[in-house]
């Protein structure tokens, strides 16, 4: 049987899927916070434990009304408390909070939580139903486990960047790194694993440890590349490339034979599907550059918007290349309600909701933007039943960092 939720549990709304779940969040930067943000969006009570100086992302631009929108997009909906985990008192309070939790998420380097006395093996003895998720670069065990690893390093070491370079024409070096795919994938897999573990707990009454590695997440994404690494192909892979328009670029993805036949008709090459260069998949791949030139001869005579309109109306998958701002303003995105408005009325900003919708349940970015340590007293009184004078003593003893 599952134990009843601890007394003092902060309840969400009835239609929040995780309204009765408490998460103690020891995460920083991106992968961990993005995971716990998804849990907060589903109504979980996420208690973000921060060092006295706060999560480093709190200081990252862009800012609105003194708020880091970068931090807000990763941490909205959570409650923030300060604990100095370098102090004995801070660790003791963290331990007591874990005893009340359904889920713990941490993304420190492997071994840190054990040194603090807050590791899964120790905590499961106090809370047998605990789901404990650790996110790291290479996993909790193995020869590379303790190596420092952020997303750009994982991108390089996983083979992702060199594989992508092979798909580029005229590139003599790997691409620069600015979009942290490993963090996003790791967070997504962590959320999925936590939900599986919660479901398993409903059947068994037992918690478990989840070990998520960013490296594994990236390698698992490289489906074709994993196979060709084992069984090299004797011909280059068909790669979808941008083609020039009058005022930019478009992507044309005529994947099926029917798509290609229609495309040939629209661009004035109606017999193209019978051309021996393109009549079979193998022939098309061998003559891919010639096909792209034929397409580009047509697209280069039209604007990108015209290419998109004409080809989409004919049923050929196509899009002009857009900026992120243009994509955010797309009527389709507006209709789906992907963007949530946060901040104050004078300087609001938008963050993305989760990319899934439920017919009944409520999952959305929450408007709470936690100030550093804003909920320390509230959480300790509510979750642990502490009185104000006890909290004042903890402060004097250094549980929240140095005072005055």
C-alpha positions in Angstrom: 0.0 0.0 0.0 1.1 3.5 -0.8 1.6 5.7 2.3 -0.8 8.7 2.6 0.7 12.0 1.6 2.4 13.8 4.5 0.4 16.3 6.5 0.7 19.9 5.3 1.0 18.9 1.6 0.3 21.9 -0.6 -2.6 20.9 -2.8 -3.0 21.8 -6.5 -6.2 21.9 -8.5 -8.2 18.8 -8.9 -7.6 18.6 -12.7 -3.8 18.9 -12.2 -2.3 15.4 -13.0 0.3 15.7 -10.3 -1.6 17.8 -7.8 -0.7 15.4 -4.9 3.0 15.0 -5.7 5.8 16.8 -3.9 9.1 17.2 -5.6 12.3 18.3 -3.9 14.4 19.9 -6.5 18.2 20.0 -6.1 18.8 21.0 -9.8 20.7 23.9 -11.4 21.4 25.4 -14.8 19.2 23.7 -17.5 18.6 19.9 -17.7 17.3 19.4 -14.2 15.3 22.6 -13.9 13.6 21.9 -17.3 12.6 18.5 -15.9 11.1 19.8 -12.7 9.5 22.7 -14.6 7.5 20.1 -16.5 6.4 18.5 -13.2 5.4 21.9 -11.9 3.4 22.5 -15.1 1.4 19.4 -14.2 0.6 20.7 -10.8 3.3 19.1 -8.7 4.5 21.1 -5.6 8.2 21.6 -6.7 10.4 22.9 -3.9 13.6 24.3 -5.4 16.5 24.2 -3.0 19.0 26.9 -3.8 22.4 27.8 -2.4 22.6 31.2 -0.7 23.8 32.7 -3.9 21.0 31.1 -5.9 21.0 29.2 -9.2 23.5 30.7 -11.6 20.8 31.1 -14.2 19.2 33.7 -12.1 21.8 36.1 -13.4 21.5 35.3 -17.1 20.0 37.8 -19.6 17.5 38.6 -21.0 15.8 40.4 -18.1 12.4 42.0 -17.7 11.6 44.1 -14.6 14.7 42.7 -12.9 13.7 39.1 -13.6 15.9 36.8 -15.6 13.5 35.4 -18.2 15.9 32.6 -18.8 15.6 31.5 -15.2 11.8 32.1 -15.2 11.3 29.9 -18.2 13.0 27.0 -16.5 11.7 27.5 -13.0 8.2 29.1 -13.1 5.7 27.4 -10.9 8.2 26.3 -8.2 8.8 27.4 -4.7 12.3 28.5 -3.8 14.0 27.9 -0.4 17.6 28.6 0.6 19.6 25.9 2.2 23.3 25.9 2.7 24.2 22.3 2.0 27.8 23.0 3.2 26.3 23.2 6.7 25.2 20.3 8.9 21.9 22.1 9.6 21.2 22.8 6.0 21.7 19.1 5.1 19.5 18.0 8.0 16.7 20.2 6.8 17.1 18.9 3.2 17.0 15.3 4.6 13.7 16.0 6.4 12.2 17.5 3.3 13.2 14.4 1.3 11.4 12.3 3.9 8.2 14.1 2.9 8.8 13.9 -0.8 7.4 11.7 -3.6 10.2 12.7 -6.0 13.7 14.0 -5.7 15.5 15.3 -8.8 19.2 16.3 -8.8 21.8 17.0 -11.4 25.0 17.4 -9.5 28.1 15.6 -10.5 27.9 11.9 -9.4 29.0 11.5 -5.8 28.0 14.9 -4.5 24.7 13.8 -3.0 26.4 10.9 -1.3 29.0 13.1 0.2 26.1 15.3 1.6 24.4 12.2 3.0 21.4 12.7 0.8 21.9 9.9 -1.7 19.2 7.4 -2.7 20.5 4.4 -0.8 20.4 6.4 2.5 17.1 8.2 1.8 15.1 5.1 0.7 15.5 3.7 4.2 13.7 6.7 5.5 11.2 7.0 2.6 10.7 3.6 0.8 8.3 5.1 -1.8 10.8 7.7 -2.9 11.4 8.2 -6.6 14.9 9.6 -6.9 16.1 10.9 -10.3 19.7 11.8 -11.0 20.6 13.5 -14.3 24.3 13.7 -15.2 26.5 13.9 -18.3 27.6 10.3 -18.6 25.6 8.5 -15.9 26.2 7.6 -12.2 28.8 4.8 -12.8 31.6 4.0 -15.3 35.0 5.5 -16.1 33.6 8.8 -17.3 30.9 9.2 -14.6 32.7 12.0 -12.6 34.0 13.9 -15.6 32.5 17.5 -15.8 30.1 17.6 -18.8 27.8 20.2 -20.1 25.7 19.9 -23.2 28.3 21.3 -25.7 30.8 18.7 -24.4 28.3 15.9 -24.7 27.4 17.1 -28.3 31.1 16.8 -29.2 31.9 13.5 -27.4 28.7 11.7 -28.6 29.5 12.0 -32.3 26.6 14.3 -32.9 28.6 17.2 -34.2 30.8 15.2 -36.5 27.8 13.3 -37.8 26.1 16.6 -38.5 29.2 18.0 -40.2 29.2 15.1 -42.6 25.8 16.3 -43.8 27.0 19.8 -44.6 28.5 20.9 -47.9 31.8 22.7 -47.8 32.2 22.6 -44.0 35.8 22.0 -42.7 35.0 22.2 -39.0 32.1 21.2 -36.7 29.4 23.8 -36.2 29.3 26.3 -33.3 27.2 25.2 -30.3 24.4 27.4 -29.0 21.3 25.2 -28.8 21.6 22.6 -26.0 19.9 19.6 -27.3 21.5 17.2 -24.7 19.9 19.2 -21.9 16.5 19.2 -23.4 16.6 15.6 -24.3 17.9 14.6 -20.9 15.2 16.6 -19.2 12.5 15.0 -21.4 13.7 11.5 -20.7 13.8 12.2 -17.0 10.2 13.4 -16.9 9.1 10.3 -18.8 11.1 8.0 -16.4 9.7 9.7 -13.4 6.2 9.1 -14.6 6.9 5.5 -15.2 8.4 5.1 -11.8 5.3 6.8 -10.2 3.1 4.4 -12.1 5.2 1.5 -10.9 4.9 2.7 -7.4 1.2 2.6 -7.6 1.5 -1.2 -8.3 4.3 -2.1 -6.0 4.4 0.6 -3.3 8.1 0.9 -3.8 10.3 3.8 -5.0 13.4 3.5 -7.1 16.5 5.3 -8.4 16.5 6.7 -12.0 19.8 7.3 -13.6 19.6 9.6 -16.7 22.7 10.3 -18.8 22.8 13.2 -21.3 25.3 11.1 -23.4 22.8 8.2 -23.6 20.1 10.6 -24.6 22.1 11.9 -27.5 23.3 8.5 -28.7 19.7 7.2 -28.6 18.7 10.0 -30.9 21.3 9.1 -33.5 19.3 6.2 -34.9 20.6 6.0 -38.5 24.1 7.0 -37.4 24.4 4.3 -34.8 23.6 1.7 -37.5 25.9 3.1 -40.2 28.7 3.3 -37.6 28.3 -0.5 -37.4 27.5 -1.1 -41.1 28.9 1.6 -43.3 26.9 2.4 -46.4 28.4 2.2 -49.8 26.6 5.4 -51.0 26.0 8.8 -49.3 22.8 9.3 -47.5 20.0 11.4 -49.0 20.2 14.7 -47.0 17.5 17.4 -47.1 19.1 20.7 -48.0 17.8 24.2 -48.2 17.2 25.5 -51.7 17.5 29.2 -52.7 14.5 31.4 -53.2 14.5 35.0 -54.4 14.7 36.4 -50.9 15.8 33.5 -48.7 15.7 29.7 -48.5 13.0 27.1 -48.4 13.0 23.4 -47.3 11.3 21.1 -49.7 10.8 17.5 -48.4 9.2 15.5 -51.2 9.6 12.2 -49.3 7.2 9.9 -51.1 7.0 9.1 -54.8 3.6 10.8 -54.9 5.1 14.0 -53.4 7.9 13.9 -55.9 5.5 13.4 -58.9 3.4 16.4 -57.8 6.6 18.5 -57.2 7.8 17.8 -60.7 4.5 18.8 -62.2 4.4 22.1 -60.2 7.9 23.2 -61.1 7.4 22.4 -64.8 9.2 19.1 -65.0 6.2 16.8 -65.4 8.0 13.7 -66.6 10.5 13.9 -63.9 9.2 10.8 -62.0 9.9 8.7 -65.1 13.4 10.1 -65.6 15.8 7.2 -64.9 17.8 9.4 -62.6 14.9 9.6 -60.2 12.7 6.6 -61.0 13.9 4.5 -58.0 15.0 5.3 -54.5 18.5 4.2 -55.2 18.7 6.2 -58.4 17.3 9.3 -56.7 19.9 9.1 -54.0 22.7 8.7 -56.5 21.5 11.8 -58.4 20.4 13.8 -55.3 22.5 16.9 -56.3 21.0 17.0 -59.7 17.5 16.8 -58.2 18.2 19.7 -55.9 19.5 21.8 -58.8 16.3 21.2 -60.7 14.2 22.2 -57.7 16.4 25.3 -57.0 16.1 26.4 -60.6 12.4 26.9 -59.9 12.5 28.1 -56.3 15.1 30.8 -57.2 12.6 32.5 -59.4 10.0 32.9 -56.6 10.0 34.4 -53.2 10.2 32.0 -50.3 6.6 32.8 -49.3 5.4 32.0 -52.8 7.3 28.7 -52.9 5.7 27.7 -49.6 2.2 28.7 -50.7 2.4 27.1 -54.1 3.9 23.8 -53.0 1.7 23.5 -49.9 -1.4 24.0 -51.9 -0.2 21.2 -54.2 0.4 18.9 -51.2 4.2 19.0 -51.2 5.8 19.5 -47.8 7.6 22.8 -47.8 8.4 25.7 -45.6 10.3 28.9 -45.9 13.1 29.4 -43.3 11.7 31.5 -40.5 13.1 33.2 -37.4 12.1 32.0 -34.0 10.0 35.2 -33.6 8.2 34.5 -36.8 7.5 30.9 -35.7 6.1 32.2 -32.3 3.7 34.5 -34.2 2.4 31.7 -36.4 -1.4 31.5 -36.2 -1.1 27.7 -35.7 1.1 28.3 -32.6 -1.4 30.9 -31.4 -4.3 28.6 -31.9 -2.6 25.8 -29.9 -1.8 28.2 -27.1 1.8 27.1 -27.0 3.1 30.4 -25.5 2.3 31.4 -21.9 2.5 35.0 -20.8 4.4 35.6 -17.5 5.8 38.6 -15.7 4.1 41.8 -14.8 1.7 43.9 -16.8 4.4 46.5 -17.6 7.0 44.0 -19.0 5.4 40.6 -19.7 7.3 37.9 -21.6 6.4 34.6 -23.2 7.6 31.1 -22.4 6.7 27.8 -24.1 4.1 25.5 -22.6 4.6 21.8 -22.8 4.2 20.4 -26.3 1.3 18.1 -25.4 -2.3 18.7 -24.6 -4.9 16.7 -22.6 -8.6 16.5 -23.2 -9.3 16.9 -19.4 -6.2 17.5 -17.4 -4.6 20.9 -16.8 -0.9 21.2 -17.8 0.5 24.7 -18.3 3.2 27.1 -17.2 2.3 28.5 -13.8 2.6 32.2 -13.2 4.6 31.9 -10.0 8.1 33.3 -10.5 10.0 32.4 -7.3 12.3 34.9 -5.8 15.5 33.5 -4.3 14.5 32.0 -0.9 11.0 33.5 -1.1 9.3 30.4 0.2 11.8 29.3 2.8 9.7 30.0 5.9 6.4 28.9 4.2 7.8 25.6 3.1 9.5 24.8 6.5 6.4 25.7 8.4 4.1 23.8 6.1 6.1 20.7 5.2 8.0 20.2 8.5 5.8 21.9 11.0 8.5 24.3 12.2 7.7 27.4 14.2 9.1 30.8 13.4 11.4 30.7 16.4 12.8 27.3 15.3 13.5 28.8 11.8 15.2 31.7 13.4 17.5 29.3 15.3 18.3 27.5 12.1 19.2 30.8 10.5 21.5 31.6 13.4 23.1 28.2 13.1 23.9 28.8 9.4 21.3 26.5 7.7 20.6 29.3 5.2 24.2 30.5 4.8 26.0 33.2 6.6 23.8 36.0 8.0 24.6 39.6 8.4 
